[in-house]
Amino acid sequence: MKRSLLALLLGISALVVMRCVPCAEAGVRVYVGVPPPPVIVEPVPVLPSPMHVWVPGYHRWDGRAYVWVPGQYVVAPRPRAVWVPGHWVQHRNGWYWREGHWR
C-alpha cells in the first residue's frame, strides 16, 4: 500500500511537468526530462545479523528535483534471497525509475 500511495503521489505531482504513461509494474511510469545525478557511494555499516541485506541508496524524483534516499539494511524475506537494486532507465520520453525487487 505504501508503494502504491507513493506512486500515486509522484504521478499526481508530476502531471504538470512530466508525462505519465501506464506501467504494468507500478501502475504509473513517470518520465523525468533531467537525467539523475551520479549515485552517491555510501560506506556500508557493519552487518546487524546474517538475516539482513544491504539495500543501497538511490535518487528519487520528488516532482521538482532528485532527492537522495540513503541505503539501509533490511531483513531478507527468505533465506538466500538476493536484492536486485532499483535503477533509472533512459527512454525516448525521458528517464524513469525501475523498482528494486527480491530474487
C-alpha positions as CSV (number, residue, x, y, z in Angstrom):
1,M,0.0,0.0,0.0
2,K,2.8,2.4,0.9
3,R,4.4,1.7,-2.6
4,S,1.1,2.3,-4.3
5,L,0.5,5.6,-2.4
6,L,4.0,6.8,-3.2
7,A,3.5,6.0,-6.9
8,L,0.1,7.8,-6.9
9,L,1.6,10.9,-5.2
10,L,4.5,11.1,-7.6
11,G,2.2,10.7,-10.5
12,I,-0.1,13.5,-9.4
13,S,2.7,15.9,-8.6
14,A,4.4,15.1,-11.9
15,L,1.4,15.8,-14.2
16,V,2.3,19.4,-14.7
17,V,6.0,19.0,-15.6
18,M,6.2,15.4,-16.9
19,R,4.4,12.9,-19.0
20,C,2.7,9.8,-17.3
21,V,2.3,6.6,-19.2
22,P,0.7,3.4,-17.8
23,C,3.1,0.9,-16.4
24,A,2.4,-2.7,-15.6
25,E,4.8,-2.7,-12.6
26,A,3.8,0.3,-10.5
27,G,0.6,1.5,-12.2
28,V,2.2,4.7,-13.5
29,R,5.5,5.3,-15.2
30,V,6.7,8.8,-14.6
31,Y,9.2,10.2,-17.1
32,V,11.7,12.8,-15.9
33,G,13.3,15.1,-18.5
34,V,16.5,15.5,-16.5
35,P,19.0,12.7,-16.1
36,P,19.6,11.5,-12.5
37,P,22.8,12.6,-10.8
38,P,25.6,10.1,-10.2
39,V,24.9,7.6,-7.4
40,I,26.5,8.5,-4.1
41,V,28.9,5.9,-2.8
42,E,28.0,5.3,0.8
43,P,30.0,3.4,3.4
44,V,28.2,0.2,4.3
45,P,27.7,-0.2,8.1
46,V,28.5,-3.5,9.9
47,L,26.0,-6.2,9.1
48,P,23.5,-6.3,12.0
49,S,22.7,-10.1,11.5
50,P,23.0,-12.8,8.9
51,M,19.3,-12.3,8.1
52,H,19.9,-8.7,6.9
53,V,20.7,-7.5,3.4
54,W,22.1,-4.1,2.4
55,V,19.8,-2.1,0.1
56,P,21.8,0.7,-1.5
57,G,20.7,4.3,-1.6
58,Y,19.2,5.9,-4.7
59,H,18.0,9.2,-6.1
60,R,14.2,9.6,-6.2
61,W,12.3,12.2,-8.0
62,D,10.1,14.4,-5.8
63,G,8.3,16.2,-8.6
64,R,10.9,19.1,-8.8
65,A,14.3,17.6,-8.2
66,Y,16.2,14.4,-7.4
67,V,16.5,13.7,-3.7
68,W,19.0,11.1,-2.2
69,V,17.4,8.2,-0.2
70,P,20.2,6.7,1.9
71,G,20.8,2.9,1.9
72,Q,19.7,0.7,4.7
73,Y,19.8,-2.9,6.0
74,V,16.5,-4.8,5.6
75,V,15.6,-8.3,6.6
76,A,15.5,-10.7,3.7
77,P,12.1,-12.2,3.0
78,R,13.6,-15.7,2.8
79,P,17.0,-17.4,3.1
80,R,19.4,-16.7,0.3
81,A,17.2,-14.0,-1.2
82,V,19.1,-11.5,-3.3
83,W,18.2,-7.8,-3.6
84,V,18.2,-6.5,-7.2
85,P,18.6,-2.7,-6.8
86,G,16.3,-0.3,-8.5
87,H,17.8,2.0,-11.1
88,W,17.0,4.8,-13.5
89,V,16.3,3.8,-17.1
90,Q,16.8,6.1,-20.1
91,H,13.9,6.1,-22.6
92,R,13.0,8.3,-25.5
93,N,10.4,10.1,-23.3
94,G,13.0,10.8,-20.6
95,W,14.2,8.8,-17.5
96,Y,12.0,6.5,-15.4
97,W,12.6,4.6,-12.2
98,R,12.6,0.8,-12.2
99,E,11.9,-0.5,-8.7
100,G,14.2,-2.8,-6.9
101,H,13.0,-6.3,-6.1
102,W,13.9,-9.6,-4.4
103,R,15.0,-12.5,-6.5
